[in-house]
Amino acid sequence: MSQPKEIPQMEKIVSLAKRRGFVFQSSEIYGGINGFWDYGPLGAELKRNLRDTWWRTMTRDREDVVGLDATIIMHPAIWKASGHVDTFADLMRECSVTNKRVRADHVEPQSGVVMQFSGFSITGGSSHNDSITVLMRGGEHIESFRKRVRQLVAQARNQTAENIELHGESKIDAVEGSVDFHPETGGALGEARPFNLMLKTYVGPTATENDIAYLRPETAQAIFAQFKNVVDSSRQRVPFGICQIGKAFRNEVTPRNFTFRSREFEQMELEFFIKPDEAIEAVCGSVAAWSEGADLSVPQDNWGWEMWHRYWVKERTDYYAGIGLGADVLDYHWQTKEELAHYARACVDILFKFPFGTEELEGLAARGDFDLMAHQTASRKPMDVFDEEVKNAFAKWTDEQRAALVERKKAEHRAKEKGGLTDAQVDEWCQKLFKGFYVPHVIEPSAGLDRLALAVLSNAYSEVEKTDAKGKSETLYVMRLHPRLAPVKVGVFPLLKNKPELVAKAREVFELLRKHFSAFYDEGGSIGKRYARQDEAGTPFCLTIDFETLGEKGEELKDTVTLRHRDDGSQERVKISELLGKLLPMVG
């Protein structure tokens, strides 16, 4: 007897996410729209909790970071200056049969026999002499293959497969590990070409080329564009940061892996502005060098870009640990020199071990002064700051020391393959720095909220086998969400719904708790079923109001409830008057 097919874990998570109201396919009743997702009641609460933990960690727990909430549509010149209009593109290849697109770097190697047809005709219609090249995969029967090709041709032309007749079949070649065929259709792929990822719209009534605008592909550029306004209004001094949470849009060629790669998503980004290393050198005498075991607990005045970058990697790692994503599910990829953008000094990707593979959760880049300088050049508005301490420090330098710094900077930029300054530009930069003016450099931790929500769901998912007294076993699903993130913090149950005194007391407890955190009242079904429902929702605690609560088994138990812990199933009696004091520290 054949064994039932094992359902992959990711498929189970997607199923539970829909069943319990975490995530739904957008526009599902109309067949859905690829790359867009809606968050249901539990998912909306989960995302809100993630936003709150990130925002609190980044701003309210710190004195050196402030927030911003910028518009989704901004002046198109911003995207020209940032390079998005000209270079924000993926290489794309197109299926020659269906015109389906796929990112060139997402084509999995395939093996099989390359088959070609000289053309096709449509019953009662026209004949076409366009050749069709499709890969017949290993193990695929020839008749099944022909049927599949007819279906592909029919779908591309709004026909039915029965109306398609293929002509001139021939075998071309056998291939191993080829990346020249579409991973879904098997159709031959065209040449790779750039595909801009920004979604266009129009601002104004005429919808002409002059009215083109873009839905932002990232939240960072708004921070750079508003940098001077924030500096002038917030009384912050470098080093300091500006953070933002908001929607972003990318016209991904191949959205995939559930909510991991979507066309509409939310970003949580921090731009942390620091002094250039040359300013630190002048003020402190030297720049702290990074070494393994360096103390990153408290920022120091002599930190340069490398120490700040390492500091933020540590801070972000600590954040993930604080919401239940520890070292066992995280990994790191330090980009090589060849992988780095020409302006970046370093970049590390924090990776999460998803069920479909280890993928990027957050990137932390040391971006130099590239972004502010780009907007300063394009807008002709100054993005530099004045630092009295830096000016006074350079005033103590000798002419020889200043000249040596100038020559060192010139040599540094001459060695750059791309993006370096001319000698004249270096002279100008140094003279401004000697007077206390500089454009800050930036460290950028950039995380995706939707990816983080998916990571949290994946990490929380677990299965428990339970056998009842009759020996019947069943699989129960438990979402072991960190209490800070759980959409519902506590479920409140009367033992029996047909006992008015129990229901009244349970409603009283429910009303007490819901003023302080999310609670859920449930009186339907057995206590075991109610526990199971809350376990699937990720609720960390459940309270049962029983006859002991009413004092029927002694005054010592009156006004106490059964507190049940999700993760180990343990139970304890707690006084109603002590519930808030016990629960708030665990869920806050």
VENKA-V210527 format. One record per pair of residues at least 24 apart in sequence whose C-alpha atoms are under 7 Angstrom apart, sorted by sequence separation. I is the first residue (numbers start at 1). J is the second residue. D is the distance in Angstrom with one decimal. If there is no record, write none. Layout:
BEGIN
i: (I/I)
j: (J/J)
d: (D/D)
END
This chain:
BEGIN
i: (112/113/244/245/280/329/343/344/406/541/112/219/244/343/540/541/111/112/243/244/497/540/111/219/243/277/343/242/243/277/489/491/492/493/219/241/242/489/490/491/492/493/494/218/241/242/488/489/490/491/492/493/217/241/488/535/216/217/240/241/488/495/216/217/240/215/239/240/97/238/239/238/239/238/506/123/394/122/123/122/121/122/391/502/120/121/391/502/120/121/391/120/135/390/119/120/119/219/388/117/118/119/220/387/490/495/117/118/199/219/386/387/489/490/491/492/493/494/495/117/118/135/199/313/386/488/489/490/491/492/493/494/495/117/134/135/198/199/385/386/486/489/490/491/492/493/494/116/117/134/197/198/384/385/486/98/116/133/134/197/384/385/97/98/115/116/133/197/384/97/115/116/383/384/479/114/115/309/478/479/481/483/98/114/478/479/480/114/477/479/113/114/478/113/112/113/112/111/112/111/110/111/110/111/372/109/110/109/110/109/369/108/369/107/369/368/369/367/368/107/108/367/107/342/343/366/367/342/366/365/366/365/364/365/364/363/364/362/363/362/363/362/361/362/95/361/480/104/97/361/96/361/95/96/95/96/95/96/94/95/93/94/93/93/489/93/92/93/91/92/354/91/92/91/92/352/483/484/90/91/354/483/484/89/90/89/90/89/283/88/89/282/88/283/279/282/282/309/76/76/73/73/73/72/73/72/224/224/103/102/103/70/101/102/228/324/323/276/275/276/274/275/273/274/273/274/273/272/273/271/272/271/272/271/68/270/65/66/67/68/69/270/64/65/66/67/68/269/270/64/65/66/67/269/268/269/268/267/268/267/268/266/267/266/266/265/260/259/260/259/260/259/35/34/37/36/35/36/35/36/82/82/81/81/81/10/9/10/47/50/49/46/46/46/45/13/42/20)
j: (136/137/268/269/304/353/367/368/430/565/137/244/269/368/565/566/137/138/269/270/523/566/138/246/270/304/370/270/271/305/517/519/520/521/248/270/271/518/519/520/521/522/523/248/271/272/518/519/520/521/522/523/248/272/519/566/248/249/272/273/520/527/249/250/273/249/273/274/132/273/274/274/275/275/545/163/434/163/164/164/164/165/434/545/164/165/435/546/165/166/436/166/181/436/166/167/167/267/436/166/167/168/269/436/539/544/167/168/249/269/436/437/539/540/541/542/543/544/545/168/169/186/250/364/437/539/540/541/542/543/544/545/546/169/186/187/250/251/437/438/538/541/542/543/544/545/546/169/170/187/250/251/437/438/539/152/170/187/188/251/438/439/152/153/170/171/188/252/439/153/171/172/439/440/535/171/172/366/535/536/538/540/156/172/536/537/538/173/536/538/173/174/538/174/174/175/175/175/176/176/176/177/177/178/439/177/178/178/179/179/439/179/440/179/441/441/442/441/442/182/183/442/183/418/419/442/443/419/443/443/444/444/444/445/445/445/446/445/446/446/447/447/447/448/182/448/567/192/187/451/187/452/187/188/188/189/189/190/189/190/189/190/190/191/587/192/192/193/192/193/455/193/194/194/195/455/586/587/194/195/458/587/588/194/195/195/196/196/390/196/197/390/197/393/390/393/394/443/213/214/213/214/215/215/216/216/371/372/253/253/254/222/253/254/383/482/482/440/440/441/440/441/440/441/441/442/442/442/443/442/443/443/444/444/242/444/240/241/242/243/244/445/240/241/242/243/244/445/446/241/242/243/244/446/446/447/447/447/448/448/449/448/449/449/450/450/450/450/451/451/454/454/255/255/259/262/262/263/263/264/371/374/374/375/378/355/355/356/453/485/485/485/486/487/487/458/487/537)
d: (5.5/6.5/5.9/6.5/6.7/5.4/6.2/6.3/6.5/5.0/4.4/7.0/5.5/6.6/6.2/5.8/6.2/4.9/5.6/6.6/5.6/5.0/6.5/6.6/4.2/5.2/6.3/5.8/6.2/6.8/6.8/5.7/6.1/6.2/6.6/6.6/5.4/5.6/5.0/4.7/4.9/5.4/6.1/5.3/5.5/6.4/5.1/5.8/6.5/5.9/6.4/5.7/5.0/3.9/5.5/6.5/5.5/4.8/5.7/5.7/6.7/6.9/6.0/5.4/5.5/6.1/5.4/7.0/6.6/6.2/4.5/5.7/6.7/6.6/5.8/4.9/5.5/5.4/6.5/5.0/6.0/6.5/6.0/6.5/6.7/5.3/5.0/6.6/5.4/6.7/4.0/4.4/6.8/5.1/6.2/5.3/5.2/6.8/6.0/6.7/5.6/6.8/6.6/5.0/6.0/6.2/5.7/4.8/6.8/7.0/5.4/6.4/5.4/6.5/6.5/5.9/6.1/5.7/5.8/5.0/6.8/5.0/6.4/7.0/4.6/5.3/6.0/4.8/4.5/4.8/4.8/4.8/5.2/4.5/5.4/6.3/5.4/6.0/5.6/6.8/5.9/6.4/5.2/6.1/6.1/6.2/6.4/5.8/6.4/4.3/5.1/5.9/6.2/5.7/6.0/6.5/5.3/6.1/5.7/4.6/5.0/6.3/6.9/6.9/5.9/6.3/5.6/6.2/4.1/6.5/4.7/6.6/6.0/6.9/6.1/6.2/5.6/6.4/4.8/5.4/5.4/5.9/5.2/5.4/4.9/6.4/5.7/5.2/5.6/4.4/5.8/5.9/6.7/4.3/5.8/6.2/5.6/5.4/6.7/4.3/6.5/5.2/4.8/6.3/7.0/4.4/5.1/5.0/6.5/4.9/6.4/6.2/6.0/5.8/4.3/4.5/6.4/6.9/5.6/6.9/6.4/5.6/6.1/6.3/6.9/6.2/6.2/6.8/4.6/5.8/6.4/5.1/5.4/6.6/4.3/5.8/6.3/7.0/5.4/5.6/6.6/4.3/6.3/6.7/5.9/6.7/6.6/6.4/5.7/6.3/6.0/6.6/5.4/5.7/5.8/5.9/4.7/6.5/5.3/6.5/5.9/5.4/5.5/5.9/6.7/4.7/5.1/6.6/5.6/5.3/6.6/5.1/6.0/4.5/6.0/7.0/6.6/4.7/5.5/6.0/6.7/4.8/5.6/5.6/5.3/5.0/6.6/4.1/6.1/5.7/5.5/6.8/6.3/5.3/6.0/5.5/6.0/6.2/5.4/6.6/7.0/6.2/5.4/6.0/6.2/5.6/6.8/6.0/6.0/5.8/6.4/6.3/6.2/5.6/6.4/5.9/5.9/6.4/5.4/6.0/5.5/6.2/5.7/5.2/5.6/5.9/4.5/5.3/6.6/6.1/5.1/6.0/6.3/4.8/6.7/5.6/5.6/6.3/5.5/6.1/6.1/5.5/4.8/4.4/5.0/4.9/5.2/5.9/6.5/6.2/5.5/6.3/5.8/4.4/6.1/6.2/5.2/5.8/6.1/4.6/6.4/6.0/5.5/5.3/6.3/6.3/6.9/6.5/5.2/6.8/7.0/6.9/5.1/6.9/7.0/6.0/4.4/6.1/5.0/6.0/6.8/6.5/5.9/6.0/5.9/5.8/6.6/7.0/6.5/6.3/5.3/5.9/6.2/5.0/4.8/7.0/5.5/6.4)
END
